[in-house]
Amino acid sequence: MNRTRDRRLSLGVAATAGMLVGAYVVLLYAVEIIDVATSERLERNGVHPRSLEGLDGIVFAPLLHDDWAHLIGNTAPLLVLGFLIGLSGVRTWLQVTAIVWVVGGVGVWFLGDSGTNHVGASGVVFGWLTYLIVRGVFNRSLGQIVVGLGVLVIYGSVLWGVLPGRPGVSWEGHLCGAAGGALAAWLLAERSTRRTG
């Protein structure tokens, strides 16, 4: 009986995680449809570094993309990484996402080149990726470390994106998103683990 209940709970957690990240990705596609229908007016509302008008981009940039290819490129990692974080619960997913979103946006606002417009959910991807890779270390959880190593093997090569490279790609967004993920892993580490460390 306990196994059946545990199985139902696990399936419920997985379903919730899937719906949560699925809803976020559906929102991104809905925003892109509106952006295309309005001659790409929405995507102008990204982060404009060190510009007062660009501050609201901290809120909007992770919802906006340059084009369909940009959004499609972010979709698979968003679904996989967001689902894995969602397995820890809605609250954890929201907390990690909020920290990554704000740290990534504020960091881009300070570090980005003046006169540029930074959009896209790739900062969230880098934040979620980094969170999953390092959270097990802060929590001293072997299971989380194993998951982190698996994520590192599959997606680790994209971490080179935190370095300046291709023109038009926001390495600042990648770097600051990754920093937000590491910060989230530290801030959300289990308190009992911190006390004994």
Number of C-alpha atoms within 10 A of each C-alpha: 6 7 8 9 10 11 12 12 12 13 13 13 17 18 14 17 23 18 14 19 21 17 12 15 21 12 13 20 19 12 17 22 14 14 19 15 11 11 9 16 11 20 25 20 21 27 33 27 25 18 13 11 12 22 18 15 26 24 16 21 27 23 23 25 27 18 15 13 10 15 20 12 12 19 19 13 18 22 18 17 22 26 22 21 21 24 19 13 16 15 10 15 20 14 14 26 23 16 22 29 26 17 24 29 33 22 22 28 28 15 15 20 15 12 12 17 22 31 27 25 26 27 32 32 28 32 33 29 29 27 27 28 24 23 25 21 16 20 20 16 13 11 10 18 19 14 18 22 17 14 18 18 11 10 14 16 9 13 15 12 18 20 12 13 11 9 7 9 16 25 22 24 34 28 24 28 35 27 23 30 33 25 21 26 25 18 16 14 17 14 12 9 12 13 7 6 9
